[in-house]
């Protein structure tokens, strides 16, 4: 899956020229690369609770693999809705273009109207989209799992084959993008109902990837987890930075003392 890196890198470039809204959240290229490194190092700092959570995700993924073929058979048995509005909407929500346009709109609005929240959201969508895509990309070529539409079974693997689009099933990039986008939007929303509702399109993406025979169920489950946790990681980083800024008084560049008689 090709990701519109040019569009997103341009957005990051534009972000880097904006005034520093937060002392810690500069929303520029340096923050983008620094937080990317933090994401890469994060597994080495996981506590026992986080390790158990990761183990549960891996265990559930392996369990689902044993039901992948049965679920696929049931899903594609009735394909009359394969191009229906819900299926196509789900596919579009997980398209790289949709993530890029969403980031662009929030960034433009944030800059034009000096809306710091929307500017931050645009930056988080950029980060989450690129890094979630990077993670799924590494997994795709490392595992080399055959897509269901190839006709191979769910346990056919051809690691590092780089032979087109046949062996890049695990994990689902569309689903990872969809959940990273929904997570950023949801976490930045105060309304509880809207927070839940914003995940509906992402679930539709995951469902459509299985129904349209592009992925196994275990692919979309693991992709959803990647998208969610990558999006939450960057949101949490920025929240921590903002709280730190509020309790840390900023130092002026210079000061002038006048004697008082």
Buried (B, 14 or more C-beta within 10 A) or exposed (E): BEBBEEBBBBBBEBBBEBEEBBEBBBBBBEBBEEBBEEBEEEEEEEEEEEEEBBEEBEEBBEEBBEBBBEBBEEBBEEEEEBEEEEBBBBBBBBBBEBBBBBBBBBBBBBBEEEBBEBBBBBBBBBBBBBBBBBBBBEBBBEBBBBBBBBEBEBEBBBEEEEEEEBBBBBBBBBBBBBBBBBBBBBBBBEEEEEBEBBBEBBBBBBBBBBBBBBBBBBBBBBBBBBBBBBBBBBBEBBBEBBEEBEEEEEEEEEEEEEEEE
